[in-house]
Amino acid sequence: MKKLLIVAALFVAAASVAAQATDVSGKWMLTVQTSAGGGTPTLDLKQDGAKLTGHYTSSQLGEADVTGTVEGSKVTVKFAVDVQGTHLDVVYTGTLEGKDSMKGTVNLGGLGEGTFTGKKQ
């Protein structure tokens, strides 16, 4: 019985450490490259468990509120913007590389795709 309790306690401790290791809350500076050019937007993220909320700012797409998720090392952020009368559903999908960096892809609502890297400030 004691071994079972010890194993259960270790599992809970490991799960707690894993949850803390994937905290992406804070300001992220991104570098984006697409076939139409590049940019350096920012993401301000707040994490509540696996749920993300926050704000996106860029000179190309403007500003937008974001939602998203964190699942292990996978981060997904989504938002909608209107650019010159065209509605875009933008999706960033990245993988954490340590606690302060990530890289991945961006889909610009079917109008194009690209890659990004991000550094937490």
KALIN-V416678 format. One record per pair of residues at least 6 apart in sequence whose ideal C-beta (glycine too) atoms are under 8 Angstrom apart, sorted by the first residue. I is the first residue (numbers start at 1). GAP is how many residues later the second one is. Records with the same first field share a line. If there is no record, write none. Layout:
I->GAP, GAP
//
This chain:
18->54
19->30
21->78
22->48, 50, 51, 74
23->24, 76
24->21, 23, 28, 46, 51, 72, 78, 96
25->20, 21, 22
26->18, 19, 94, 95
27->15, 16, 17, 18, 93, 94
28->14, 15, 16, 17, 74, 90, 91, 92, 93
29->11, 13, 89, 90, 92
30->9, 10, 11, 12, 13, 62, 86, 87, 88
31->7, 8, 9, 85, 86, 87
32->6, 7, 8, 9, 74, 82, 83, 84
33->81, 82, 83
34->72, 74, 78, 79, 80
35->77, 78, 79
36->76
37->23
38->76
39->19, 20, 21
40->18
41->15, 16, 17, 18, 19, 20
42->14, 15, 16
43->11, 12, 13, 23, 34, 49, 75
44->10, 11, 13
45->7, 8, 9, 21, 23, 32
46->6, 7, 8
47->23
50->19, 20, 21
51->16, 17, 18
52->14, 15, 16, 17, 18, 23, 25
53->12, 13, 14, 15
54->11, 12, 14, 23
55->8, 9, 10, 11
56->7, 8, 9, 10, 21, 23, 34
57->6
60->23
61->20, 22, 27, 29
62->19, 21
64->15, 16, 17, 26
65->14
66->11, 12, 13
67->10, 11, 12
68->7, 8, 9, 10, 24
69->6, 7
73->22, 23
74->19, 20, 21, 22
75->17, 18, 19, 20, 21, 27, 29
76->15, 16, 17, 18
77->14, 15, 17
78->11, 12, 13, 14
79->10, 11
80->7, 8, 9, 10
81->6, 7, 9
82->6
86->25
87->22
88->20, 21, 23
89->20
90->16, 17, 18, 19
91->15, 16
92->12, 13, 14, 24
93->11, 12, 13, 14
94->8, 9, 10, 11, 22, 24
95->7, 8, 9
96->6
97->6
99->21
100->19, 20
101->16, 17, 18, 19
102->15, 16
103->12, 13, 14, 15
104->11, 12
105->8, 9, 10, 11
106->7, 8, 9, 10
107->6
108->6
//
